[in-house]
Amino acid sequence: MITLDDSLLINRGSERNCYRHPSDTLSCIKVIGQYTRRTNTRIQRELKYLKKYKQPPNKLELIPDFHGKIDTNLGLGYIFQLITDFDGTISLSLSDYLKENGTNDIIYQKIVVIYHAFLKSNAVVSDLHPGNLLLQRHNPKDFNLIMIDGFGNSDFIKICDYSAYFQKKKLVRKFQRLLTNMNLPTTDIQ
């Protein structure tokens, strides 16, 4: 059993809390903070789509790897790849970056890159917002956006999983909404 406490806390989400793994610097552990039936459904969906989106030939590199489950003093934990920058610090969320720096053309271009990666991998997003995206810096001037949560299909009838046409329509709608909410153009999302 792994012991977690507030000294390892990375972030509190609306349903889950994320902690640094105490003995693995490359991993984090997500633990349910507020259990609801919906939370369990979301976790199972996330794990299903992680498995699907991490397999060749269309392996999606812009989501974290899942390393299994583990018992913790706070309940069942889910071990994921910890997204860190080149200097070892935990990557900043896009929402935190925007609070300090606002939007710019580079952010816009990186969002377009993610859109095309999801499109190429036949992947769907369910909850696309700046809090679910991290800026993983490769050096002081270059970064990728990594989606840490909110991917997969949350529709009751999962037609997007089987139809490229509907999958693309859903991606266009989600990414255009994100860009519109950030006051960025949507011209490259089509």
trRosetta pair geometry for C-beta under 8 A, 3 or more apart (Angstrom, degrees):
i j d omega theta_ij theta_ji phi_ij phi_ji
1 71 4.7 -60 -111 106 79 106
1 72 6.5 134 -172 -119 80 22
1 73 6.5 93 158 -57 118 68
2 21 7.4 -60 -152 -149 152 73
2 22 6.3 168 -163 24 102 114
2 23 7.8 -129 -122 11 108 104
2 29 6.9 -180 99 -66 152 168
2 70 5.6 36 1 141 125 127
2 71 7.0 152 19 90 76 53
2 72 4.7 -38 73 -105 90 80
2 73 7.4 -114 96 -7 50 78
2 77 6.6 -53 57 27 128 151
3 22 7.0 15 68 -18 69 159
3 72 7.1 142 -99 -161 18 77
3 73 5.0 34 -122 -13 64 129
4 8 5.4 -106 -150 65 77 136
4 9 8.0 97 171 -67 103 68
4 19 4.7 12 -148 177 127 175
4 22 7.2 -150 -93 -36 62 112
4 29 6.6 -125 -82 77 139 134
4 31 6.8 -172 54 -15 163 150
4 72 5.1 10 -2 -172 114 131
4 73 6.2 -162 33 45 71 94
4 74 5.4 -54 60 -2 119 123
4 77 7.4 132 -29 -82 142 142
5 8 6.1 96 58 14 55 97
5 9 7.8 -80 121 -30 40 91
6 9 4.9 -26 -150 -7 50 125
8 19 4.3 45 122 -168 106 101
8 20 4.5 -125 -162 48 86 86
8 22 6.1 -63 -98 -74 145 82
9 12 7.1 -3 -171 -51 122 83
9 17 6.5 -47 -133 177 97 115
9 18 7.6 98 -161 81 57 53
9 19 5.7 -46 -95 -103 42 78
10 18 4.5 -52 60 106 114 99
10 19 6.2 177 -1 -109 88 19
10 20 6.1 120 -53 -44 103 73
10 28 6.1 -26 -7 -138 150 134
10 90 6.1 -171 -141 -147 115 166
11 17 7.3 -170 96 -153 47 60
11 18 5.0 14 52 46 82 111
11 93 7.9 84 -99 -40 159 130
12 17 5.0 -21 -114 -110 66 91
12 18 7.9 -153 -78 22 26 71
12 33 6.3 74 -151 -82 91 167
13 16 4.8 13 53 61 124 65
13 17 6.6 -160 22 -81 76 36
13 18 7.0 68 -19 -18 105 96
13 33 7.1 164 61 16 71 131
13 149 7.5 107 -118 -50 153 176
14 34 7.5 -67 152 43 52 127
15 32 6.6 -39 157 -142 81 75
15 33 6.4 157 158 47 27 89
15 34 5.7 -100 -132 60 51 89
15 36 7.0 -86 -128 25 113 102
15 38 7.7 -114 -108 99 147 94
15 39 4.5 -178 -172 -110 130 108
15 42 7.0 84 85 55 163 148
16 30 4.8 23 164 -178 135 102
16 31 6.5 155 -159 76 84 31
16 32 5.6 -56 -103 -103 79 41
16 33 5.7 150 -133 0 19 90
16 39 7.2 144 -53 -155 88 113
16 43 7.7 118 -68 -81 137 107
17 30 7.2 161 80 -152 37 57
17 31 5.5 -21 61 63 88 86
17 32 8.0 43 17 136 77 7
17 33 4.3 95 -25 -64 98 116
17 74 7.7 -63 61 150 125 156
18 28 5.4 19 -177 160 97 131
18 29 7.3 156 -154 79 53 41
18 30 5.2 -23 -98 -97 74 75
19 28 6.4 160 80 -166 39 80
19 29 4.9 -20 63 61 95 92
19 30 7.9 171 20 -83 71 27
19 31 6.7 13 2 3 114 111
19 77 7.8 -59 45 -133 115 132
20 25 7.7 -5 -171 -127 110 50
20 28 5.9 -57 -108 -112 34 78
20 29 7.8 13 106 17 13 84
20 82 7.0 37 -125 -107 71 146
21 24 4.1 -16 107 56 139 90
21 25 7.4 -127 68 -63 96 17
21 26 7.9 -23 42 62 130 44
21 27 4.0 25 -8 88 145 96
21 28 6.0 -135 -26 -100 83 21
21 29 5.5 109 -85 -28 75 98
21 79 6.6 45 -86 -132 129 102
21 82 7.2 -126 7 -42 99 125
24 27 4.2 16 107 29 121 113
24 79 7.8 35 66 -155 146 125
25 82 7.3 -100 155 49 44 147
25 88 8.0 -20 167 -155 126 103
26 81 6.7 -37 156 -145 85 68
26 82 5.7 -170 175 36 31 102
26 84 7.8 -99 -125 6 57 127
27 67 6.0 -59 -119 28 130 151
27 79 5.2 -1 -176 -170 131 99
27 80 6.7 146 -155 76 77 35
27 81 6.5 -66 -107 -112 62 27
27 82 5.4 163 -141 -21 5 99
28 79 7.4 157 80 -150 36 54
28 80 5.5 -23 63 65 86 87
28 81 7.7 8 20 106 86 21
28 82 4.4 114 -29 -89 94 90
29 70 6.6 -72 -123 56 125 121
29 72 6.5 122 152 -60 149 144
29 77 4.0 0 -175 -179 115 131
29 78 6.8 140 -158 64 61 39
29 79 5.6 -28 -98 -94 75 63
29 80 7.7 157 -95 20 26 74
30 77 6.7 144 67 -160 39 71
30 78 4.7 -24 59 60 95 98
30 80 6.3 33 -12 0 108 120
31 72 5.9 -79 -93 57 134 145
31 74 4.7 55 165 102 158 121
31 75 5.6 127 -165 66 105 94
31 76 7.3 158 -131 85 78 42
31 77 4.9 -40 -79 -100 90 81
31 78 7.7 173 -74 16 43 73
32 35 5.0 60 147 -82 136 80
32 39 5.6 96 -133 151 116 142
32 40 7.9 -6 -93 -70 148 68
32 43 7.5 -63 -73 -53 107 143
32 75 6.0 -59 49 98 93 146
32 76 7.4 30 8 63 105 84
34 39 7.0 176 93 -62 65 149
35 39 5.7 -127 -143 56 44 145
35 40 7.4 37 -159 -43 88 95
35 75 8.0 -151 -61 -152 124 170
36 39 4.7 110 50 -6 72 99
36 40 7.6 -140 92 0 46 81
37 40 6.0 -54 -158 35 37 109
37 41 6.5 38 147 -19 66 107
38 41 5.5 -55 -150 37 35 115
38 42 6.3 36 153 -21 68 104
39 42 5.8 -56 -150 35 30 111
39 43 6.4 29 154 -19 65 105
40 43 5.8 -53 -147 35 32 111
40 44 6.4 29 157 -16 65 107
41 44 6.0 -58 -148 39 28 108
41 45 6.2 28 154 -19 64 109
42 45 5.7 -57 -147 38 30 111
42 46 6.2 33 155 -22 66 106
42 154 7.9 -4 -110 -108 78 115
43 46 5.7 -53 -147 34 30 112
43 47 6.4 27 156 -16 64 106
43 78 6.8 -168 -155 -42 114 153
44 47 5.9 -55 -148 37 31 110
44 48 6.3 34 153 -22 64 106
45 48 5.7 -55 -149 35 31 113
45 49 6.3 17 159 -8 66 109
45 126 7.8 20 135 -11 140 161
45 152 5.1 146 152 132 96 151
45 153 7.7 -130 -167 65 117 51
45 154 6.6 58 173 -95 165 71
46 49 6.2 -65 -147 44 27 101
46 50 6.1 34 154 -26 65 107
46 149 7.2 -32 -117 -137 136 69
46 151 7.3 90 -130 63 75 74
46 152 6.0 -138 -98 -7 43 147
47 50 5.6 -47 -142 31 30 115
47 51 6.6 32 158 -19 61 103
47 66 6.4 120 -127 -140 75 168
47 78 7.5 -118 -77 -141 111 136
48 51 6.1 -60 -161 34 27 109
48 52 6.5 20 149 -14 64 111
48 152 6.9 94 75 -134 90 135
49 52 5.3 -53 -143 41 40 113
49 53 5.7 27 162 -12 74 112
49 123 7.6 100 -177 -146 110 94
49 124 7.8 -97 -136 56 138 85
49 151 5.9 -161 123 117 138 89
49 152 3.3 -146 -19 -96 161 104
49 153 7.1 155 -87 10 131 69
50 53 6.2 -63 -136 45 23 100
50 54 5.9 14 166 -15 63 118
50 63 6.7 -145 -119 131 78 131
50 64 8.0 -31 -131 81 120 66
50 65 7.9 115 -176 -150 116 31
50 66 4.7 73 140 -17 152 129
50 151 7.9 104 -73 81 65 118
50 152 8.0 -44 -32 -63 59 117
51 54 6.4 -67 -142 38 20 105
51 55 7.1 23 159 -31 57 109
51 66 7.4 -56 -61 45 69 135
52 55 6.5 -66 -163 18 28 112
53 58 7.9 -67 -148 107 57 91
53 59 7.4 95 154 -149 53 43
53 60 4.3 -29 171 25 103 126
53 63 6.1 40 110 40 137 144
53 121 6.2 58 -148 153 88 134
53 123 5.1 53 -115 -105 120 123
53 151 6.9 -25 -17 140 166 136
53 152 8.0 -114 -24 -77 129 73
54 59 5.8 26 -167 -143 36 89
54 60 6.8 -75 -79 48 46 77
54 63 7.4 -108 -70 78 90 109
54 65 6.7 99 -125 -116 145 71
54 66 7.7 -139 -18 19 156 91
55 58 8.0 31 87 56 64 65
55 59 6.3 -145 90 -88 14 83
56 59 5.3 -28 -80 -36 53 106
58 120 6.5 -174 -148 132 106 73
58 121 4.1 148 156 -134 108 61
58 122 5.9 58 113 20 168 94
58 123 7.8 -169 133 -35 120 93
59 121 7.2 -77 91 -122 12 118
60 63 5.5 35 114 14 112 106
60 117 6.4 107 -141 154 86 102
60 118 7.1 39 -127 -100 131 54
60 121 4.3 54 -73 -141 97 172
60 123 5.4 33 -71 -44 150 152
61 117 7.4 -92 46 -160 80 136
62 114 5.7 179 163 -123 163 86
62 117 5.2 83 1 116 136 156
62 118 7.7 -78 63 -56 131 77
62 144 6.8 -132 -115 159 94 120
62 145 6.9 29 -158 95 119 68
62 146 5.6 -158 -168 -122 65 55
62 147 5.8 55 135 13 94 90
63 146 7.0 143 -99 -171 25 80
63 147 5.3 -34 -93 73 80 89
63 148 7.4 150 -146 -98 66 29
63 151 5.7 -65 -101 14 139 160
64 80 4.7 57 124 176 137 109
64 81 4.1 -162 -165 55 95 99
64 82 7.9 61 -138 -49 135 11
64 83 6.1 -102 -84 -52 113 100
64 146 6.8 71 -53 168 78 124
64 148 5.8 34 -11 -123 119 74
65 80 6.9 152 82 -161 48 62
65 81 4.2 76 42 -32 84 122
66 78 7.1 -39 -146 174 101 100
66 79 7.2 110 -169 85 57 62
66 80 5.8 -35 -105 -104 56 74
66 81 7.8 -77 -56 -9 26 82
67 79 4.1 -62 71 108 101 111
67 80 6.7 177 12 -95 89 19
67 81 7.1 121 -30 -52 108 62
68 78 7.9 -160 113 -150 27 55
68 79 5.4 5 63 43 64 115
69 76 6.0 -16 -169 -173 114 102
69 77 6.8 144 -163 81 61 51
69 78 5.9 -32 -105 -101 69 60
69 79 7.1 -169 -94 5 16 87
70 76 7.7 142 75 -162 37 57
70 77 4.8 -28 69 69 86 104
70 78 7.9 171 24 -83 76 16
70 79 5.7 60 -5 -39 117 112
71 76 6.5 -44 -105 -105 53 56
71 77 7.2 120 -147 18 5 91
72 75 6.3 -3 65 58 91 35
72 76 7.3 119 23 -140 85 7
72 77 4.3 64 -16 -28 123 123
74 77 7.3 72 68 -66 96 102
80 148 7.7 101 143 -156 153 92
82 90 6.9 -75 176 -114 104 90
83 90 7.2 73 83 -160 66 68
83 91 4.5 -52 125 22 99 129
83 134 4.9 114 108 88 149 157
83 136 5.3 -96 -180 -86 104 116
83 146 5.1 -170 -128 78 147 154
83 148 6.4 -108 -5 -82 140 118
84 88 5.7 -11 170 -155 135 29
84 89 6.4 155 -158 80 88 29
84 90 5.7 -62 -104 -102 75 38
84 91 6.0 -161 -119 -30 17 83
84 136 7.4 61 81 -136 21 95
85 88 7.0 -38 70 30 73 20
85 89 5.1 -2 36 60 114 82
85 90 7.7 35 -2 99 87 8
85 91 5.5 134 -50 -86 80 72
85 136 6.3 -174 -92 -160 58 54
85 137 4.1 16 -138 52 109 96
85 138 7.9 -122 -159 -56 68 19
85 143 8.0 -42 -120 -112 96 104
86 137 5.7 -83 4 111 94 84
86 138 5.5 77 -58 -176 117 26
86 139 5.6 35 -14 -82 166 41
87 137 7.8 -2 9 87 90 120
91 134 4.1 83 112 167 123 119
91 135 5.8 -169 -176 74 102 49
91 136 4.5 -47 -103 -90 148 62
91 137 7.0 169 -118 5 90 74
91 146 6.9 68 94 35 164 123
92 96 5.1 -117 -176 81 97 122
92 97 5.3 112 122 -57 123 93
92 134 6.7 145 79 -155 32 76
92 135 5.3 -12 68 47 87 104
93 96 4.6 94 59 7 85 100
93 97 7.0 -148 96 -4 45 86
93 130 6.7 98 153 147 95 78
93 131 5.6 8 -179 -138 141 46
93 133 6.8 104 -162 78 69 53
93 134 5.7 -58 -101 -99 48 65
93 135 7.6 90 169 4 7 81
94 97 5.4 -53 -147 38 36 115
94 98 6.1 38 155 -23 68 105
94 107 7.4 119 -149 -147 108 115
94 130 3.9 -121 97 -158 104 84
94 131 7.4 -109 57 -55 83 20
94 133 4.1 13 -8 85 130 106
94 134 7.0 -130 -28 -92 76 16
94 135 6.1 118 -82 -40 66 92
94 145 6.7 21 -69 -130 125 111
95 98 5.8 -53 -146 35 29 112
95 99 6.7 37 153 -25 61 101
95 129 7.5 26 -66 141 117 89
95 130 3.8 127 -66 114 74 110
95 131 4.5 1 -13 -72 141 66
95 133 8.0 124 -21 53 74 83
96 99 5.7 -48 -153 27 34 115
96 100 6.9 18 156 -5 64 108
97 100 6.2 -72 -157 44 31 101
97 101 5.6 -31 170 31 72 117
97 107 7.8 169 117 -100 130 126
97 130 8.0 -133 48 -174 91 118
97 135 5.5 66 -52 -10 151 142
98 101 6.6 -78 -118 60 23 75
98 102 6.3 48 -161 -120 63 17
98 103 6.4 10 -129 -62 100 69
98 107 7.7 90 -86 -134 91 162
98 130 5.9 -36 0 -160 138 159
98 182 7.2 -103 -124 -134 145 105
101 104 7.2 -55 144 -14 107 116
103 107 5.4 -116 -150 64 69 142
103 108 7.1 71 177 -49 106 89
103 182 5.3 122 -84 165 142 103
103 183 6.4 -179 28 70 150 89
103 184 5.6 -134 177 -66 149 105
104 107 5.4 102 54 8 66 100
104 108 7.2 -121 106 -4 39 93
105 108 5.3 -52 -150 36 38 118
105 109 6.3 39 153 -21 69 103
106 109 5.8 -53 -149 35 32 110
106 110 6.4 31 153 -18 64 106
107 110 5.8 -57 -149 37 31 111
107 111 6.5 33 152 -20 65 104
107 182 7.7 -127 126 164 130 148
107 184 7.4 -124 99 -87 102 149
108 111 5.9 -58 -153 34 29 110
108 112 6.6 30 150 -18 64 105
108 179 7.2 69 -129 -130 84 109
108 184 4.8 -177 -100 -163 105 134
108 185 7.0 41 -147 44 139 81
108 188 8.0 109 160 32 98 130
109 112 5.5 -53 -151 35 35 114
109 113 6.6 42 148 -24 65 101
110 113 5.4 -45 -150 29 37 117
110 114 6.8 38 151 -18 64 99
110 143 7.1 -3 -109 94 150 87
110 144 6.9 168 -148 -149 112 38
110 145 4.7 118 153 -18 114 112
111 114 5.7 -50 -152 34 36 111
111 115 6.5 43 147 -24 64 102
111 145 6.7 34 -81 9 51 164
111 175 6.8 148 161 -156 103 101
111 178 6.8 -163 -158 112 136 128
111 179 6.5 152 122 -80 152 97
111 184 7.4 105 42 98 151 159
112 115 5.4 -48 -150 31 35 118
112 116 6.6 30 154 -15 65 104
112 188 4.6 -5 -122 110 132 136
112 189 6.8 -130 -113 -63 79 80
113 116 6.0 -59 -152 39 30 106
113 117 6.3 31 151 -21 65 107
113 144 7.6 -105 107 -141 142 81
113 145 7.3 141 72 32 107 104
114 117 5.5 -54 -146 36 34 113
114 118 6.3 32 157 -17 67 104
114 133 7.6 -60 -79 -123 169 125
114 145 5.2 -57 -54 80 130 121
114 147 6.7 114 -156 -38 132 111
114 175 7.9 175 92 -112 96 120
115 118 6.1 -60 -153 37 27 107
115 119 6.3 27 151 -19 64 111
115 171 6.4 126 -154 165 82 112
115 175 4.7 49 -101 -114 118 162
115 188 7.8 140 61 118 147 93
115 189 5.6 -107 -148 -112 166 95
116 119 5.4 -53 -143 39 34 116
116 120 6.1 35 157 -21 67 106
117 120 5.9 -53 -143 37 28 110
117 121 6.2 14 160 -7 63 113
117 123 7.9 -12 124 38 72 128
118 121 6.0 -67 -143 47 27 102
118 123 4.5 -100 -151 73 74 101
118 124 7.4 116 -180 -80 115 15
118 125 6.4 -33 -139 -32 157 101
118 151 7.8 -147 -116 -132 117 111
118 171 5.7 171 109 -126 123 131
119 122 7.8 24 178 -72 29 34
119 123 8.0 -70 -37 44 17 74
119 167 7.9 140 -128 126 59 103
119 168 6.3 53 -131 -111 100 84
119 171 5.8 172 -78 114 84 168
122 164 6.7 -69 -118 -104 100 84
122 167 6.1 5 -156 156 67 167
123 151 6.4 -13 169 -170 117 116
124 151 7.2 133 89 -172 50 68
124 152 6.4 17 79 173 92 14
124 153 4.5 44 79 -73 147 84
124 160 4.9 85 -91 129 144 134
124 161 7.1 -78 -7 -74 137 65
124 167 5.8 -107 -77 -142 98 88
124 170 5.9 6 -139 101 104 139
124 171 6.9 -121 -124 -65 57 87
125 128 4.6 52 140 -57 142 107
125 147 7.1 -98 -111 -158 116 158
125 150 5.9 27 -168 133 91 90
125 151 5.3 -54 -110 -114 66 60
125 152 7.7 43 -126 30 28 35
125 170 7.8 179 50 135 67 102
125 171 6.8 93 19 -113 97 72
125 174 5.1 174 77 137 113 163
125 175 8.0 100 39 -55 141 79
126 150 5.6 -144 67 -172 74 62
126 151 6.8 118 13 -163 83 9
126 152 5.6 -26 -14 76 120 68
126 153 6.4 150 -70 -128 106 15
126 154 3.8 92 -141 -10 136 112
127 132 6.1 128 109 -43 92 159
127 149 6.9 -31 79 128 120 85
127 150 3.2 -112 71 -131 86 106
127 154 7.5 56 -36 -18 88 145
128 132 6.8 -117 -131 64 33 132
128 147 7.8 -45 -116 -127 79 127
128 150 5.9 163 -67 138 40 135
128 174 4.6 99 20 169 139 111
128 175 6.7 -65 144 -79 164 52
128 177 7.4 117 78 74 113 104
128 178 5.1 -72 129 -62 112 128
129 132 5.6 87 59 12 67 102
129 133 7.8 -149 100 -2 35 95
129 150 7.1 -175 22 -97 75 170
129 178 6.7 -163 -102 -114 42 97
129 181 7.8 -38 -126 87 85 155
130 133 5.8 -68 -147 41 40 106
130 178 7.7 140 -48 -157 71 102
130 182 7.2 117 -57 -84 121 118
132 147 5.9 21 139 -155 95 76
132 148 6.0 -151 -169 56 62 73
132 149 4.5 -113 -134 67 102 82
132 150 4.2 -5 -152 10 166 131
133 145 5.0 -9 -172 -170 115 109
133 146 6.9 144 -158 70 60 41
133 147 5.7 -32 -98 -96 72 62
133 148 7.4 166 -102 9 19 83
134 145 7.1 147 72 -157 42 55
134 146 4.8 -21 59 60 96 96
134 148 5.7 55 -14 -28 112 120
135 143 4.7 18 -178 162 87 151
135 144 7.8 157 -155 77 47 34
135 145 6.4 -31 -97 -99 55 65
136 143 5.8 153 76 -161 42 87
136 144 5.2 -17 61 60 101 84
136 145 7.5 153 16 -110 83 14
136 146 5.1 49 -18 -13 123 121
137 140 7.0 25 -180 -105 131 22
137 142 7.1 119 -156 83 65 46
137 143 4.5 -46 -95 -91 54 102
138 142 4.9 -34 54 95 106 101
138 143 6.4 178 3 -97 76 39
138 144 7.1 62 -34 -9 108 90
139 142 5.3 37 46 36 90 94
147 150 6.6 -101 -177 64 108 93
147 151 5.5 98 124 -50 132 116
153 158 4.9 96 122 -137 142 99
153 160 5.3 179 -115 68 128 115
153 161 5.5 -102 0 -53 161 98
155 158 5.5 149 76 -93 99 50
155 159 7.1 -58 106 24 150 75
155 160 6.5 114 17 9 140 112
158 161 4.5 14 150 4 107 121
158 162 7.4 94 116 -5 81 95
159 162 6.2 -78 -161 49 43 96
159 163 5.4 -7 162 16 84 123
159 166 5.0 -7 119 91 104 166
160 163 6.5 -74 -116 56 27 84
160 166 4.9 -121 -93 116 64 100
160 167 4.4 116 -167 -89 83 65
160 170 5.0 -15 -108 2 142 150
161 167 7.5 112 -67 -82 18 111
163 166 4.1 53 90 21 120 105
163 167 6.2 174 91 -15 60 86
164 167 5.4 -54 -140 39 31 116
164 168 6.2 32 160 -20 65 105
165 168 6.2 -60 -155 34 23 107
165 169 6.6 22 150 -17 61 108
166 169 5.4 -49 -144 36 38 115
166 170 6.3 39 156 -20 67 103
167 170 5.9 -57 -152 35 29 110
167 171 6.5 27 152 -16 64 107
168 171 5.6 -55 -146 38 33 111
168 172 6.2 37 155 -22 67 104
169 172 5.8 -52 -147 34 29 112
169 173 6.4 28 155 -18 63 108
170 173 5.8 -56 -149 37 30 112
170 174 6.3 25 156 -15 66 109
171 174 5.9 -58 -143 40 30 107
171 175 5.9 17 164 -9 68 113
172 175 6.3 -64 -140 45 23 101
172 176 5.9 21 162 -17 63 114
172 189 5.7 144 -139 154 67 93
172 190 6.4 52 -126 -124 122 26
173 176 6.1 -58 -140 39 22 108
173 177 6.3 23 159 -20 60 109
174 177 5.9 -58 -151 35 26 111
174 178 6.6 28 152 -20 63 105
175 178 5.5 -47 -147 33 36 114
175 179 6.4 32 156 -14 66 106
175 186 7.7 135 118 -139 82 94
175 189 4.6 -159 107 -138 120 144
176 179 5.9 -57 -146 41 32 108
176 180 6.0 34 155 -21 66 109
176 186 4.4 48 -132 -142 86 139
176 189 5.2 -170 -69 99 78 138
177 180 5.7 -54 -142 38 28 112
177 181 6.3 28 157 -18 63 108
178 181 6.0 -62 -152 38 26 109
178 182 6.4 11 154 -7 64 113
179 182 5.7 -65 -146 46 32 105
179 184 4.3 -91 -163 77 85 100
179 185 6.8 -40 163 87 129 26
179 186 4.9 149 86 -85 138 79
179 189 6.6 -175 0 -2 146 144
180 183 7.6 32 -177 -77 33 29
180 184 7.6 -95 -62 54 21 63
180 186 6.3 -8 -55 -51 85 124
185 188 7.6 79 108 5 101 83
186 189 5.0 -64 -171 45 77 111
187 190 7.7 -29 175 -28 36 116
